[in-house]
């Protein structure tokens, strides 16, 4: 992996910076669709893209569910000098993901209205959600495999190449959105086509690396290893849940908002969802950038290095959370203005006010994502999964129920802050226990 323990901070910055940029560009894919749909179609179509977005988050989370575990296992094997085993793990992961993406495509194409209804589509948004999903579904393999390759390229010691690849994909995505949505008038179908095509082209860029001379990890076919797959699934589950938490949060909020506040408030949450996604995936990028390094030194038994990397991860995540809070507080009107037309002054003002309230959660979420990533990297899977499942499902569902029961619909915007605060207590407890209890060295 071309790591140097004497320059740990430099290596951390190299991996984390590249990973954060890649994650932000991935997040911009959905935001770009939202901006072009809002300008090229209407606000109802914008809400529809938001309703469909958990499906995209689900594709990415499935990819990360297996690939994060693969990256952890491969990094540990590389640290132990077992390159053949690392190659076999990577190859099996790509085969499994290809099969899963094919199954998901069939489900959406066979039952588009049921999937749209499950995601929260209402009568006005149903046609847009259905069109977006059916056009997006054939590209599911592109989302799943491109994200897997992005993680594996970093595991292979080429974080800058991963950043270069996603920048290329983002530029293609923007160009196709301009062509298909604004000029050809394809609406949400054009947005879905632009997003999916960019993901497929990304796979080609990554293959240039893996088929070239600079790749360390190679594809090596071997008999199916169910035990290894279970280990990978166990290791990747916390990261997969973290990735899916943004989509799951959107799912819960969409249903609560439609029930308590009405469809117009859904437009405001669509904007908030994009902001939240950029913040969350940025922090996830820090954790994912540090993960292969932590796993590598964990595999080598370098206790001091893993602790230093945890400190770097926490510091960088806090800085990002504080910056996101400040920018949201001061720039709420400008953020709302990217999506909502100036003639809708009342809606834009209400959206800005909600952004300020929701942004308080950015001061808490950083430690939960950092803790979940670190615990997964050192094979503390149960604790990592508890943190990820807590913030992505249990605490957010409980918080939405509590704030709406006590304060009604107006309390919805504080649910994220309450959820992250509850999860932070769990994260701090687990980090303290792990630091006190672990004697060092990887598990067998």
N, C-alpha and C positions, 0 to 999 in steps of 0.2 A: 504493500500500500504506500510505499515511499514515505513512511513516517519517521520522525526523529524526536525521541523523547526529550532531547535537549532544547527543542524548539516547539514545545507543545502548544503554546499560545498561538504561534504562527500557523501551525497546522490546523488548529481549531478554527481560526479566522478564515483560513483558506476553504475548509470544508463547509463551515456554517454559512459564510457569505454566499457561496455558490448555491447552497441548498435553499437559503431564504429567497434569493433571486428567482430560482427555478420555481419555488412554491408560489411566489407572488405572480409570476407570469401565468402559471396554471390557473390561479384564482382569477386573473384578469380575463381568462377565456369566457367565463360566465358573465362577468361584469360588462365586457365588451358587447356580448350578445344583448344584455339588458339595455345598454345605452343606444345601440342601433335600433333595437326593436321599439324603444320608447320614442325615438325620433322618426323612425320610418313607418311605424304602424300606429300604435296608440298605447295609452296607459293600461288598458285591460290586457293587451298582449304582453306588456311588461310584467304584470302580475302573474300571467300564465307561465312565463319563463321561470319566474321564481317558484311557482308551484311545482314545475317539472324538475327544478334543480336538484332535489334530493336524489333523483335517479342518477344524475351525473356524479354526485357525491358518493352514491352507493358504488358506482363503478370504480371510482378511485379508491374507495375504502376496501373493496374486495381485492383490488390489485395490491394495496399496501398490506392487507391482512396476511397475504402469503409472502410478499416480497420483503417486508420488514423482517419477518422471521428468517427468510432466506439470507438476507443481508447480515443479520446477526450471526446465524450459524456459519455462513461462509467466512465472515471476518474472524470468528473464533478458530475455525479450521486453518485459515491462513496464518493466524498468530501461532498455531501449534505446528505449522509446517505441513499440513495435510491438504495440499492443493487439489489432488484428485477428488477428494470428498467434497471440497468446495465447488468444483466444476459440476459434479453430479447433482448436488443440491440445486444449483442454478438452473440446470437443464430441466430437471423434474418440475421446478416451479413454473417455467414458461409453458410447459405442456399442460399442466393443470389449469393455469389461467386461460389458455386458449379454449379449453373445453367449457369452462365456466362462462366465458363471454358468449360463446355460441348458444348456450342454454338461455342466458338472459335475453339475448336478441329474439329468440323464438317466443319467449313469454310475452314480451312487449308487442310483437307483431301479431300474435294470436289473440291477445286480450287488451287492446289499447285503451278502450274506454274503462275497463275495470281498473287498470293500472292508474289511469288519470284520476278516476274517482277516488281511489285509495289515497293518492297523493294530496287530495283536497280540492280538485277541480269542481267549480260550481257551474250553473247553467251558462252564464256569460263567458266564462273562461274555458269551458270544456272543448270547444272546437280548436282553440289555440293550443291547449295542452296536448290534445290528441295529435294534432299535426306535428308539433314539435317532437314528441316522443317517437312517433312512427318514422319520422325522417332521421332521428338520431340513432335509433336502435341498431340499424345495420353497421354503424360505426362503433359499436360497443367494444369490439376487440381492439380498436385503435386506442380508446381511452385506457383500457386495462393494460395492454402491453406497453404502450408508450410510457405510462407512469412506472411500470415495472423496470423498464430499461433505464429510466431516469435515475431510479434508486440504485440500480446495479452498476451503472457507470460510475457513480460516486464511490460505491464499494470497491470498484476496480481501481480507485485512486485517480479518477479524472473528473473532479467536481466542476472544473471550468468548462470542460466539454459539455457536461450536462446543461450548464447555463447557456452556452452557445446554442445548443439544440433547441431549448424551449424558447429562446428569443427568436430563432428562425420560425418556429411554429406560430408564435404570437403575431409576427409580421404577416405571415400567410393568412392567418385568421382574420386580421384587420382588413387586409386587402379583399378577401372573399366576402366579408360582411358588407363592405362598401359596394362591391359589385352586385351581390345577390339580393341584399335587403334594400339598399337605397336606389340603385340604378335599375335592376331588373324587377324589383317589387315582389320578390318571393316571400316576404313577410317572415313569420316564425320558421317556416320551412327553410328559407334561405339561411337564417341564423344557425339552425341545426346543421345544415349541410356545411356551412363554413367551419363550424367547430369540429365536426367529425373529420372532414377532409384534412384539417391541420394536424389532427392527432395521428392520422394514418401516415402523413408525410414525415412526422417526427420519428416514427419507427424506422424509416429508411435512413435518417440521419444517425440514429443510434447504431444501426447495423454496420455503418461505415467503421465505427470504432471496434465493435466486437469481432468483425471479420478482418480487421487490420492487424498489423504487427505489434501495436502498442498494448493490445489487450492482454491482461493476465488471466482473467477468467475465460474459460472456453466451454463450449457445449460438448458434453460427453454423455452419450446415451448409456443407460444402465437399467437393470430390472427395477420395476416400481418398488419403492421402499415406503411402505405404509407407516412404519415407525418414525422415519425421518420426516414424513409429511405431517404427522401428528405433532412432532416437536416444532416444526416450522409454524404450524397453525397456532400452537400454544405461545410461541415467542412473538408472533406477529399480531395476535389478537388485541393487545392493548393499543398498538399503533393504529391498527385498522379501526378500532372504536374511536380513537382520537380523531382520525381523518373523517369518519362518518358523523362525528358529533355535530359538525356544522350543518350537515344535511338533516340530521335527526332533530336538531334544534329548530331548523326551518320548518320541518314537518309539524312539530308540536305547536309552534307559534302560529303557523298558518291556520290550523284548525281552531285554536283558541281565539284568534283575532276575528275570524269569520263568525264565530259564535257570539262573541261579546261586543265587538266593535263594528263589524260590517266590512264589506269588501273594499271601501275606500281606504280604510286603515291598512289593508293588505298592501297597497301601493307603497305606503310609508315603510312598512316592514321589509318590502323588497329592497329598498335602498339600504336600510340598516343591515339586512342580510349580507349584502355585498361588502359593506364595510367590516362587519364582523368576520366574514370569511377571509378577507385579506389579513386581518390581525391574527386570527387563529392559525391560518396556514403558515404565516410568517414565523410564529412561535414553533409550530410543528417543524418548520424547516430548520430552525436552530437545533431542535432535538434530534431530527433525522441526520443533520450534518455531523453532530457529535456522536451519534450512535455507532457507526462502524469503528470510530477511533476508540470509544469506550470498550466496545466488545473486543477489539483487537488487543488492547492492553489488559483487559480482563482475562482473555485467553492466555496471555503471557504471564499472568500473575503479578502485574505491576499495579499494586494497590495505590501508591501515591499518585500515579498518573490518572487513574480513574477518578479519584477524589478531586484532583485539580480540574479535570474536564467537567465534573458536575458543577463546580464553582463557576467556571466560565459559562456554562449553559444557563445557570440561574441568573447570573449577572446580565448576560445578553438578553435573556427573555424579559427580565424586569425593565431594562432600558427600552425595549420595543413596546412593552405595555404602557409605560409612562408616556412615551412619545405619541402613541396612538390616542391615548386619552386627551392629551393636550391638543393635538391636531383636530380631533373630533369636536372638542369643546369650542375651539376658536374658528374652525372652518365648517361648521355644520351647514350654514346656508349655501356655501359653495358646493359642498357635496350633494346636497339635495338638488341644486340647480343643474347638476350633470344629467339628472334623470327626469326632472319635472319641469315642464315648460313655464316660462315666466308669467304667462297669463293666468296660471293656476296659483296665484300668490298665497291663498289661504292654505292649500295643500302643501305647498313648499315650506311655509312657515311652521306648520304642524309637524312636518317631517323633520325639520331642523331641531325642533324642541325634543322630539323623541330620540334623535341621534345623541343629544347631550346626555339624556338620562341613561340610555343604554350603554354609553361609553364608560360609565363608572365600572362596569364589569371588566374592562381591560386592565384595571389596576389589580385584579385578583387572578385572572385566568392564567397568567404567565407561569405561576408556580405549579399549577396542576398539569399543564402540558409538559413542562420540563421534568417534573417528577415522574410522570408516566413513562416518558421516553427513557430516562436514566434507569429506572427499575427494570424495564424490559431489556435494556442492553446488558445488564448484569444478571439476567435470567431470574429476576424476582417477578415471575410472570403473574402469580396470583395477586400480589399487591399492585402491580402495574395495571392489571385488568380491573381491579376494584376502583382505582382512580379513574380510569378511562370510562368504565361503565357508569360510574357515579356521575361524572360531569356530563356524559353524553346521553344518559337515559334517566337514571333514578332521581338525581337531584333536580334536574330541569323539569321533569314531569311533576315532582312533588312541589316545587316552587311555583309553577304555573297554577297548580290547583290551589295552593295556599293563598297566593296574592289575589287571585280572582275571587276566592271565597270571602276574603276579608275586605278587599278594596274594589272589587268589581273589575270591569274592563280596563280602567285606568291603571291598575296595578300590574298589568301584563308587562309593561316596559321595565319594571324592576325585577322581574323573575330571573333574568340572567345573572344579575349581581348577587342575588340571594343564593342561587345555585352554585356559582363559583366560590362564594364565601364558605358554604358548607363543605364543598369539595376540598378547599384549601386546608381546612382542619384535618381532613383525612390524609392529604398529601404530606403535610408537615409531620404528622405522626409516623407515617411509613418511612419517610426519609430519616427521621431520628432513629427509628428502630433498626433500619438497614445499616446505618453508619455505626451503631453501637454493637450490632450482632455479627456482622460479617467478618470472618477471620481471614478472608482472602482466598483467591484461587477459584476457578470455575467449577461448576458441578460436573460430575461425570455424565 
